[in-house]
Amino acid sequence: MPTGRLVARCHWISLLFAALLAFAGNVRAEDGYALWMRYVPLTPALAAERSEQLREIVAPNGTPTQRAAREELVRGLAGLLGHAPPLRTTVAADGALVLGTPQSSPLIAPLGGELAALGNEGYLIRRAQQNGRDVILVAARQDIGVLYGVFHLLRLLQTGAPLKHLDVRESPRVALRVLDHWDNLDGHVERGYAGRSLWDWQSLPEWRDPRYTDYARANASTGINGAVLNNVNASAWSLAPEYLIKAAALADVLRPYGIRVYLSARFSAPMELGGLTTADPLDRDVQRWWRHKVDEIYARIPDFGGFLVKANSEGQPGPQDYGRSHADGANLLADALAPHGGVVMWRAFVYAPDVPADRTTQAYTEFKALDGDFRRNVIVQVKNGPLDFQPREPFHPLFGAMPRTPLMLELQITKEYLGFATHLVYLGPLYEEVLQSDTHARGDGSTVARVIDGTLEHHALTGMAGVANIGNDRTWTGSHFDQANWYAFGRLAWNPHQSVRDIAAEWAAMTFSSDPAVVQPIVDMMMGSREAAVNYMTPLGLHHLMARGHHYGPGPWVDGGPRADWTSVYYHRADRNGIGFDRTARGSNAVSQYAPAVAQQFGSLQEVPESLLLWFHHVPWDHRMASGRPLWDELIARYSRGVSQVEAMQKTWATLNPVEPGLARLPFAIDPERHANIAAYLNIQRREAQWWRDASVSYFQSITGRPLPTGEATPPHPLSYYESLQFPSAPGDGR
């Protein structure tokens, strides 16, 4: 055999052997820790092809971010190809992979003008000719852009994308892409379902857990560039010197990956830490205290991002305690931060001590009149809907209503109202639904995405925040599929106009297998999962039907307690005649907070989408639905459909079983450990979906007195049984 062919065959065999060894090792270690950065071996044929295209790496290593980019590339290629290409100082052969900026690489310098147009975080990936050599460039204006480009290239490799005509130009559409951690200093995570806090405050700053670096890698891989370390229900101690030292240690770890640290600030901190008698934002001593505190923070964390503030909401202190406005409070902190380049993210999730006629109207009522009163470094953080992260809500009416104020979309990645960590609910469709909602603030096409990316009102300060679902669980998020929600948030924060189906396909290919026979059914499961949860929890626009406090399981009967708007009956208003909250002009008139075109649609019983019917209307039980069924029959059908949809997910997942009787499947499929774990969680979801259906049907039937539609199963227990269930140790409850 000719020498060349022998070498090629030996190389192919070595790649195959390395791939099989890596696969075997990977199967033993498939516990979810690697997230979507598994870098498992490509098929031997594809690995051989990519090895020809990626023969050597030319990359600088003079800064921490440059080293992070080079190390990630070496790690990824070693796993994917079975070996790491050699590192060079200059291009020596075709197939070189060249990383750098105009400042760090003379090979990249000629691209300076083109890269400047991509901004400080943008990058390009391109096949090009360098001194007669065929190379692939990963180039950016700044080091962080190169790191983002490396992760993009690795994503292409993991998903099997071709490299032949590579030409990618990317820049983030949103400036602040931030995870909000609702983590307390004692390690408890409010609404967390993935163990305790990732941050070990007790051992910081001396011990910097290597897991913090992996957290930074995961965020950088999607473009997330900020982390709020502590709960919005903040302790003033988060700003004490002993904790600032710890926060500074975390900032040191996250900085090379482009992640800035933020802190939730308790508005009354000048009293609790500074010994002042007031926290009035117009008091000179209070203003002085905040200036000194901010100076102290920047002395320890030079790239500190700023403050997140929850004020005058759910008992938190705020400027209204002193007769001042939200703008007064936000501007107090903004003035202290401005000399350092910091920002204030001021939450619009507020409601007064007195129960309003309709709680969903309060944020608009308090903030709309303040449009234009906030400092330039303040961004108002608005939840996706006007209530509180329900399985489905209409978009928040503040989007499009404050043209002179930058607004930041707040999404919940942790599933407080969507089955915690045990229900497979891909939140991409929920995120896409709100982002694509048309506010009509400036005519057709005034989508929420255009509000928050700044293009609608030409704001430079833009942002998206996600309430993190991360803890110290080995999977990071409490379950394998919940990792997809972290990933989807990051990808949409980078570009809120992306397809969430495409994002799901990327994630599935990197997390399980790039085989289309695996990816397609998983994506189909994911894309239908949110609607399934809506059906078995809160169909047809119902909302806030969960159990009190911990929010685990159904509680449509919840009544009484300290506030009416913490109950279920306040929202569903079911009686023998009908069900739903009338928010039309005849009711609370919440529809008037939207632009006229939207108000017309939502306020009309004929035009409102059935998915939001009972959010905006109190509807007779005999109302004829699009299906031809009366509302009562349709409601029961939706509950049952949700259960059937979970059963369909179970069947789909069973077809992906990696081991059939007496025969192991080929490599590059789902490993048995993760398959079994997910199958068990789907069993939990099926059981709890049935519980939601039966408890809800039993309750609403007790209200209506109507028989169940033909073919619908009677709940196996009386209503008193469902009402008696208690779960005092349910995870994630705030305290």
C-alpha positions in Angstrom: 0.0 0.0 0.0 1.4 3.5 -0.9 2.7 5.4 2.1 0.2 8.3 1.8 -2.8 5.9 1.8 -1.3 4.0 4.7 -0.8 7.2 6.7 -4.4 8.3 5.9 -5.8 5.0 6.9 -3.8 4.9 10.1 -4.9 8.5 10.9 -8.6 7.5 10.2 -8.3 4.4 12.5 -6.7 6.5 15.3 -9.5 9.0 15.1 -12.1 6.3 15.2 -10.4 4.7 18.2 -10.1 8.0 20.0 -13.7 8.8 19.2 -14.9 5.4 20.6 -12.8 5.8 23.7 -14.0 9.3 24.2 -17.6 8.2 23.7 -17.2 5.4 26.2 -15.7 7.8 28.8 -18.3 10.3 28.0 -21.1 7.9 28.6 -19.8 7.2 32.1 -19.6 10.9 32.8 -22.9 12.0 31.3 -24.4 13.7 34.3 -25.2 17.0 32.7 -22.4 19.0 34.1 -20.9 19.8 30.7 -24.1 21.4 29.6 -24.1 22.1 25.8 -20.3 22.2 25.8 -19.7 18.5 25.8 -17.4 18.5 22.8 -17.9 14.8 22.2 -16.1 13.2 19.2 -17.5 13.8 15.7 -18.1 10.8 13.5 -14.8 9.5 12.2 -15.5 10.7 8.6 -16.5 14.2 9.8 -13.6 14.4 12.2 -11.2 13.5 9.4 -12.7 16.2 7.2 -12.6 18.8 9.9 -9.0 17.9 10.9 -8.0 18.8 7.3 -9.7 22.1 7.6 -8.4 22.9 11.1 -4.7 21.9 11.0 -3.2 24.5 13.4 -4.1 27.3 15.7 -2.6 30.8 15.6 -3.8 32.6 18.6 -2.5 35.2 21.1 -2.3 34.6 24.8 -1.3 37.9 26.3 -4.5 38.7 28.2 -6.8 36.6 30.4 -9.6 36.7 27.8 -7.1 35.8 25.0 -6.1 32.8 27.1 -9.7 31.9 27.8 -10.4 31.9 24.0 -7.4 29.8 23.1 -8.0 27.3 25.9 -11.7 26.9 25.0 -10.7 26.3 21.3 -8.1 23.7 22.3 -10.5 22.0 24.7 -13.3 21.9 22.1 -11.2 20.7 19.2 -9.4 18.1 21.3 -12.8 16.6 22.1 -14.4 16.9 18.7 -11.5 15.8 16.6 -9.8 13.5 19.0 -6.7 15.7 19.1 -5.8 19.3 19.5 -4.2 21.0 16.5 -0.8 22.4 17.2 -0.4 26.0 18.4 1.7 28.2 16.1 2.9 31.8 16.2 2.3 32.2 12.5 0.5 30.5 9.6 2.6 27.6 8.4 0.1 25.6 6.3 -3.4 25.5 4.8 -6.1 25.0 7.4 -4.8 27.4 10.0 -7.3 28.8 12.4 -6.3 32.4 13.2 -7.7 34.2 16.3 -7.2 37.8 17.2 -7.9 41.5 17.1 -6.2 44.3 15.1 -4.1 45.0 18.3 -3.2 41.4 19.1 -2.5 40.0 15.6 -0.9 41.5 12.5 -2.9 39.0 10.5 -6.1 40.6 11.7 -5.0 44.2 11.5 -6.1 44.8 7.9 -9.7 44.1 9.0 -9.7 47.0 11.5 -12.3 49.1 9.7 -14.7 46.2 9.2 -14.4 45.0 12.8 -15.0 48.5 14.1 -18.4 48.4 12.5 -19.2 45.3 14.5 -18.7 47.0 17.9 -16.8 46.0 20.9 -18.5 42.6 21.3 -19.0 41.7 17.7 -16.9 39.3 15.6 -16.5 37.7 12.2 -15.7 34.1 11.2 -14.5 33.8 7.7 -12.5 31.6 5.3 -9.8 33.7 3.7 -6.4 33.6 2.1 -3.4 34.7 4.1 -0.1 34.8 2.2 -1.4 32.2 -0.2 -2.7 30.0 2.6 -6.3 28.9 3.1 -7.2 30.0 6.7 -10.2 30.5 8.9 -10.3 33.8 10.8 -12.0 34.4 14.1 -11.6 38.2 14.4 -13.0 40.9 16.5 -12.4 44.5 17.6 -11.9 43.4 21.3 -10.8 40.2 22.9 -14.2 39.4 24.2 -15.5 39.3 20.6 -12.9 36.7 19.8 -14.1 34.6 22.7 -17.7 34.8 21.5 -16.5 33.9 18.0 -14.7 30.9 19.3 -17.9 29.6 20.9 -19.8 30.3 17.7 -17.3 28.2 15.7 -17.4 25.4 18.2 -21.2 25.5 18.0 -21.0 25.1 14.2 -18.7 22.1 14.7 -20.9 20.5 17.3 -24.0 20.8 15.2 -22.4 19.5 12.0 -22.5 22.8 10.0 -20.3 23.0 6.9 -17.2 25.2 7.0 -16.6 25.4 3.3 -18.2 28.8 2.6 -17.9 30.2 6.1 -18.7 33.9 6.4 -20.3 35.0 9.7 -20.7 38.5 11.0 -22.3 38.9 14.5 -23.0 41.7 16.9 -25.3 41.6 19.9 -28.6 43.4 19.4 -29.0 44.1 23.2 -26.3 45.7 25.4 -27.1 44.3 28.9 -27.6 40.5 28.8 -28.0 39.7 32.5 -28.8 36.8 34.7 -30.5 37.7 38.0 -29.7 35.3 40.7 -32.3 35.2 43.5 -29.6 33.9 45.9 -29.5 34.7 49.5 -26.3 35.1 51.5 -27.2 31.9 53.5 -27.2 29.8 50.4 -30.9 29.6 49.9 -32.2 30.3 46.4 -35.6 31.9 46.3 -37.7 30.1 43.6 -34.7 27.9 43.0 -35.1 24.2 42.1 -31.5 23.2 41.5 -30.0 22.9 45.0 -28.4 25.7 46.9 -26.7 28.7 45.7 -23.7 28.4 43.3 -21.9 31.0 45.4 -20.2 29.7 48.5 -20.0 32.9 50.4 -18.5 31.2 53.4 -15.3 30.1 51.5 -14.9 33.3 49.4 -12.7 35.1 48.7 -9.9 32.6 49.5 -11.5 29.6 47.7 -12.6 30.3 44.2 -14.5 27.1 43.1 -13.4 26.0 39.6 -17.1 25.7 39.0 -17.3 29.5 38.8 -15.1 29.4 35.7 -17.4 26.8 34.1 -20.4 29.0 34.9 -18.6 31.9 33.1 -17.8 29.7 30.1 -21.4 28.6 29.8 -22.6 32.2 29.9 -20.0 33.4 27.4 -20.9 30.6 25.1 -24.4 32.3 24.6 -23.3 35.9 25.0 -24.5 36.6 28.5 -22.4 39.5 29.9 -23.7 40.2 33.3 -24.7 38.5 36.6 -26.6 40.0 39.6 -25.2 37.9 42.4 -27.9 38.3 45.1 -31.6 38.2 45.5 -33.8 41.2 44.6 -35.3 40.8 48.1 -31.9 42.0 49.1 -30.1 42.0 52.4 -28.2 45.2 53.1 -25.3 43.1 54.1 -24.6 42.4 50.4 -23.1 45.9 50.4 -21.0 45.5 53.5 -17.2 45.5 53.1 -16.9 41.8 54.1 -19.2 40.8 51.3 -17.8 43.2 48.7 -14.5 41.4 49.1 -16.2 38.2 48.2 -18.1 39.8 45.3 -14.8 41.1 44.0 -13.3 37.6 44.0 -16.2 36.4 41.9 -15.8 39.4 39.6 -12.1 38.4 39.1 -13.2 34.9 37.9 -16.0 36.2 35.6 -14.1 39.1 34.1 -12.1 37.2 31.4 -15.3 35.9 30.0 -16.9 39.3 29.6 -19.2 39.1 32.5 -19.7 42.1 34.8 -20.9 41.7 38.3 -24.0 43.6 39.6 -25.6 43.7 43.0 -29.2 44.0 44.2 -29.3 47.0 46.5 -31.6 47.3 49.4 -33.0 50.8 49.4 -32.8 51.2 53.2 -29.1 50.2 53.3 -28.0 53.8 54.5 -30.0 53.1 57.6 -29.0 49.5 58.2 -25.3 49.8 57.3 -24.7 53.6 57.7 -26.6 54.3 60.8 -28.7 57.1 59.2 -32.2 57.8 60.4 -33.6 58.0 56.9 -33.2 56.6 53.3 -35.0 59.5 51.7 -33.5 59.9 48.2 -33.5 63.7 48.5 -31.7 63.8 51.8 -28.1 65.0 51.4 -26.6 62.6 53.9 -28.3 59.7 52.1 -26.9 60.9 48.8 -23.4 61.2 50.3 -23.7 57.7 51.8 -24.5 56.2 48.4 -21.7 58.1 46.7 -19.2 56.8 49.2 -20.6 53.3 49.0 -20.3 53.2 45.2 -16.8 54.6 45.3 -15.9 51.8 47.7 -17.4 49.2 45.4 -15.5 50.5 42.3 -12.3 50.5 44.3 -12.7 46.7 44.7 -14.5 45.9 41.4 -13.4 48.4 38.7 -15.8 47.1 36.1 -18.8 46.8 38.5 -22.0 46.9 36.4 -24.3 48.6 38.8 -27.4 48.0 40.9 -30.6 46.1 40.5 -33.4 47.4 42.7 -36.7 46.1 43.9 -38.5 48.9 45.8 -41.9 49.4 47.3 -43.0 45.9 46.3 -43.9 42.9 48.5 -42.8 44.8 51.6 -39.4 46.0 50.2 -38.4 49.5 51.3 -38.3 52.2 48.6 -38.7 55.9 47.8 -42.4 55.9 48.3 -41.9 55.4 52.0 -40.8 59.1 52.0 -43.4 60.4 49.5 -40.9 60.2 46.6 -41.3 58.6 43.2 -39.6 55.6 41.6 -37.7 58.1 39.5 -36.4 59.9 42.6 -35.1 56.6 44.0 -33.5 55.4 40.8 -31.9 58.7 40.1 -30.3 58.7 43.6 -28.4 55.6 42.7 -27.8 56.6 39.1 -26.1 59.8 40.2 -23.7 57.9 42.4 -22.9 55.3 39.7 -22.7 57.7 36.7 -19.0 58.8 37.2 -18.0 55.2 37.1 -20.1 54.2 34.1 -22.5 52.1 36.2 -26.3 51.6 35.5 -29.4 51.2 37.6 -31.9 48.4 36.7 -35.0 49.6 38.5 -37.8 46.9 38.6 -41.3 47.8 37.6 -42.8 44.8 39.5 -44.7 46.8 42.1 -48.0 46.8 43.9 -49.3 48.9 46.7 -50.1 47.8 50.3 -53.8 48.4 49.4 -55.3 45.8 47.1 -56.3 47.5 43.8 -59.3 46.7 41.7 -56.9 44.9 39.3 -53.3 44.3 40.3 -52.2 43.9 36.7 -52.8 47.6 36.1 -50.5 48.9 38.9 -47.1 49.0 37.3 -48.4 51.0 34.3 -50.2 53.3 36.7 -47.1 54.0 38.7 -44.5 54.2 35.9 -46.2 55.6 32.8 -46.4 59.1 34.3 -42.6 59.0 35.0 -41.6 58.5 31.4 -38.6 60.8 30.8 -37.9 61.5 34.5 -35.2 58.9 34.9 -31.5 59.6 34.5 -29.8 58.4 31.3 -28.1 55.5 33.1 -31.4 54.1 34.4 -33.2 51.3 32.6 -36.6 50.2 33.9 -36.8 46.4 34.1 -40.3 45.1 33.2 -41.6 41.6 33.4 -42.9 39.9 30.3 -46.5 40.2 31.5 -48.4 42.4 33.8 -48.9 39.9 36.6 -46.0 37.5 37.6 -44.4 35.0 35.2 -47.6 33.0 34.7 -47.7 30.2 32.1 -49.3 32.6 29.7 -49.8 36.3 30.0 -50.3 39.1 27.5 -47.3 41.3 27.0 -46.8 44.0 29.6 -48.6 47.3 28.7 -45.5 49.3 29.6 -43.8 48.0 26.5 -44.4 50.8 24.0 -45.9 53.2 26.6 -42.6 54.8 27.8 -40.9 56.0 24.7 -38.4 58.3 26.5 -37.3 55.6 29.0 -35.2 52.6 28.1 -37.0 49.4 29.1 -35.4 46.1 29.9 -37.3 42.8 29.5 -37.3 40.6 32.6 -38.0 36.9 31.9 -38.1 34.0 34.4 -35.8 31.1 33.5 -36.5 29.3 36.7 -39.9 27.7 36.4 -41.7 29.1 39.5 -45.1 28.6 37.9 -44.3 25.9 35.3 -43.6 22.7 37.1 -40.3 23.6 38.9 -37.4 21.4 37.6 -39.3 18.2 37.1 -41.6 19.3 34.2 -40.2 19.4 30.7 -41.3 22.9 29.7 -39.1 24.7 27.1 -39.6 28.4 27.6 -38.4 29.5 24.2 -42.0 29.7 22.8 -43.0 31.8 25.8 -40.1 34.2 25.2 -40.7 34.3 21.5 -44.4 35.0 22.1 -43.7 38.1 24.1 -40.8 39.3 21.9 -42.9 39.1 18.8 -46.0 40.7 20.4 -46.8 43.9 18.5 -47.4 46.9 20.8 -48.5 49.1 17.9 -46.9 52.0 19.8 -45.6 53.3 16.5 -47.9 51.4 14.1 -47.6 47.9 12.9 -44.3 46.1 13.6 -43.7 47.9 17.0 -42.8 44.6 18.6 -41.6 44.1 22.1 -38.3 42.9 20.6 -37.9 46.3 18.9 -38.7 48.1 22.2 -36.0 46.3 24.2 -33.3 46.3 21.5 -33.6 50.1 21.2 -34.6 50.2 17.5 -38.1 51.5 18.1 -37.2 54.6 20.1 -33.4 54.8 19.3 -32.2 54.0 22.8 -28.6 53.0 23.3 -29.1 51.6 26.8 -30.9 48.3 26.2 -31.2 45.0 28.1 -32.7 41.6 28.8 -32.7 40.0 32.2 -33.4 36.4 33.1 -34.2 35.1 36.6 -31.6 32.3 36.8 -32.5 28.6 37.3 -28.9 27.8 38.4 -27.8 26.1 41.6 -25.2 23.7 42.9 -27.0 20.7 41.5 -24.7 18.6 39.2 -26.9 19.4 36.2 -26.7 23.2 37.2 -30.5 23.6 36.6 -32.1 20.7 38.4 -32.9 18.8 35.2 -31.3 18.2 31.9 -34.0 19.9 29.8 -34.0 23.0 32.0 -30.5 23.7 30.7 -32.2 24.6 27.4 -34.0 27.5 29.1 -30.7 29.0 30.3 -29.3 28.5 26.8 -32.4 30.0 25.0 -32.3 33.0 27.2 -28.7 33.7 26.4 -29.2 33.3 22.7 -32.3 35.5 22.6 -30.6 38.1 24.7 -27.9 38.3 22.1 -30.5 38.5 19.3 -34.2 38.7 20.3 -35.3 38.1 16.7 -34.0 34.6 16.5 -36.1 31.5 15.9 -36.6 29.6 19.2 -37.1 26.4 17.2 -33.6 26.9 15.7 -32.2 27.6 19.1 -33.8 24.3 20.4 -32.2 22.4 17.5 -28.8 23.8 18.3 -29.2 22.9 22.0 -30.5 19.4 21.3 -27.7 18.7 18.9 -25.0 19.8 21.3 -26.6 18.3 24.4 -27.7 14.9 23.1 -26.7 14.1 19.5 -26.4 15.9 16.2 -28.1 13.0 14.5 -31.3 14.4 12.9 -33.2 11.3 14.0 -32.5 12.4 17.6 -32.7 16.2 17.2 -36.0 16.4 15.3 -38.2 14.4 17.9 -36.5 16.2 20.8 -37.2 19.6 19.2 -40.8 18.6 18.5 -41.2 17.7 22.2 -39.6 21.0 23.3 -41.7 23.2 21.1 -45.0 21.6 22.2 -44.1 21.4 25.9 -45.0 25.0 27.0 -48.5 24.7 25.4 -49.0 21.4 27.1 -48.2 23.0 30.5 -50.6 25.9 29.8 -53.3 23.3 29.0 -53.0 21.3 32.1 -52.4 24.3 34.4 -54.1 27.5 33.1 -55.9 27.0 29.8 -57.8 29.7 27.8 -56.2 32.7 29.6 -56.7 31.5 33.2 -53.9 32.6 35.6 -52.7 32.4 39.2 -54.3 29.1 39.9 -51.4 27.6 41.8 -51.2 26.6 45.5 -50.4 29.3 48.0 -46.9 30.3 49.0 -44.6 27.6 47.5 -46.7 27.6 44.2 -46.4 23.8 43.9 -49.4 22.2 42.3 -53.0 23.4 41.7 -54.9 25.6 44.0 -57.9 27.2 42.2 -59.8 27.2 45.4 -57.2 29.4 47.3 -59.1 32.3 49.0 -58.6 34.5 52.1 -55.3 35.4 53.6 -53.6 38.8 53.9 -54.3 40.0 50.4 -57.1 39.2 48.0 -54.7 39.5 45.0 -52.6 36.6 46.4 -55.6 34.3 45.9 -56.8 32.3 42.9 -60.5 33.3 43.2 -59.5 37.0 42.8 -58.3 36.1 39.3 -60.6 33.4 37.9 -63.9 34.8 39.3 -65.7 31.6 38.5 -69.4 31.4 39.4 -72.4 29.4 38.2 -72.8 31.8 35.3 -69.3 32.1 33.9 -65.6 32.5 34.5 -62.8 35.0 33.8 -61.6 38.5 34.8 -63.4 41.3 33.0 -60.6 43.7 32.0 -62.6 45.4 29.3 -64.1 48.9 29.6 -67.0 47.3 31.5 -64.6 45.9 34.1 -61.2 47.1 35.3 -60.5 48.6 31.9 -56.9 47.2 31.9 -57.2 47.1 28.1 -57.0 50.9 28.0 -53.4 50.7 29.0 -52.5 49.2 25.6 -52.3 51.1 22.3 -55.8 51.5 20.7 -55.4 48.7 18.1 -54.3 46.3 20.9 -57.0 47.5 23.3 -59.6 46.9 20.5 -58.5 43.4 20.0 -58.1 42.4 23.6 -61.4 44.1 24.6 -63.5 42.4 22.0 -65.0 39.0 22.8 -65.0 38.2 19.1 -61.4 39.3 18.4 -59.4 38.4 21.5 -57.3 35.3 21.0 -58.8 32.3 22.7 -55.5 31.8 24.5 -56.2 35.0 26.4 -60.0 34.8 26.5 -60.4 34.5 30.3 -57.6 36.9 31.0 -59.6 39.8 29.5 -63.2 38.6 29.7 -65.8 37.1 32.1 -67.4 34.6 29.8 -70.7 32.6 30.2 -70.2 28.8 30.4 -72.3 28.4 27.3 -70.2 30.7 25.2 -69.5 29.0 21.8 -65.8 28.5 21.2 -64.0 28.2 17.9 -64.2 24.4 18.2 -68.0 24.6 18.3 -68.0 23.4 21.9 -69.4 25.5 24.7 -66.8 27.1 27.0 -67.4 24.5 29.8 -66.7 21.6 27.4 -63.7 23.4 25.9 -62.1 24.1 29.3 -62.3 20.4 30.3 -61.0 19.4 26.9 -58.0 21.6 27.3 -57.1 20.2 30.7 -57.3 16.7 29.3 -55.4 17.6 26.2 -52.5 18.8 28.4 -52.3 15.4 30.0 -52.4 13.7 26.6 -49.6 16.0 25.3 -47.4 14.9 28.2 -48.2 11.2 27.4 -47.1 11.9 23.8 -43.8 13.3 25.0 -43.3 10.2 27.0 -43.9 8.0 23.9 -41.5 10.1 21.9 -38.8 9.9 24.5 -39.2 6.2 24.7 -38.3 5.8 21.1 -34.9 7.4 21.8 -34.0 4.7 24.3 -30.3 4.0 23.8 -30.5 0.3 24.6 -33.0 -2.1 23.1 -33.5 -5.6 24.4 -30.3 -7.5 23.7 -28.9 -4.9 21.3 -26.9 -1.7 22.1 -27.5 1.2 19.7 -24.6 2.7 17.8 -22.6 5.5 19.4 -23.6 9.1 19.1 -27.0 8.5 20.6 -28.4 9.4 24.0 -26.6 7.8 26.9 -28.7 5.5 29.1 -28.1 7.5 32.3 -29.6 10.7 31.1 -32.3 8.9 29.1 -33.5 7.1 32.3 -33.4 10.3 34.4 -35.5 12.2 31.9 -37.9 9.3 31.5 -38.4 9.4 35.3 -39.0 13.1 35.3 -41.5 12.7 32.5 -43.3 10.2 34.7 -43.5 12.8 37.4 -44.8 15.3 34.9 -47.4 12.9 33.7 -48.6 12.2 37.3 -48.7 15.9 38.2 -50.4 17.0 34.9 -53.1 14.5 35.8 -53.3 16.0 39.3 -53.6 19.5 37.9 -56.4 18.3 35.6 -58.3 16.4 38.1 -58.1 18.9 40.9 -59.0 21.8 38.6 -61.9 20.0 37.0 -63.2 18.9 40.4 -63.1 22.5 41.7 -64.7 24.2 38.7 -67.4 21.5 38.5 -68.2 22.3 42.1 -68.8 25.9 41.1 -70.8 25.3 37.9 -72.8 22.2 38.9 -72.5 21.0 35.3 -71.9 17.4 34.2 -68.6 16.6 32.6 -68.7 16.3 28.8 -69.2 12.9 27.3 -66.0 10.8 27.4 -64.3 12.9 30.1 -63.1 10.9 33.1 -64.4 11.9 36.5 -61.6 12.9 38.9 -60.8 9.9 41.1 -61.0 11.8 44.4 -63.5 14.3 45.8 -62.6 18.0 45.9 -61.9 17.8 49.6 -59.0 15.4 49.0 -57.3 17.8 46.6 -57.9 20.8 48.9 -56.4 18.8 51.8 -53.0 18.2 50.2 -50.2 20.0 51.8 -46.5 20.4 50.9 -44.7 22.3 53.6 -41.3 21.3 52.3 -41.8 22.2 48.7 -38.6 23.7 47.3 -37.9 27.2 46.3 -40.3 29.1 48.6 -39.1 32.6 49.5 -38.1 33.3 53.1 
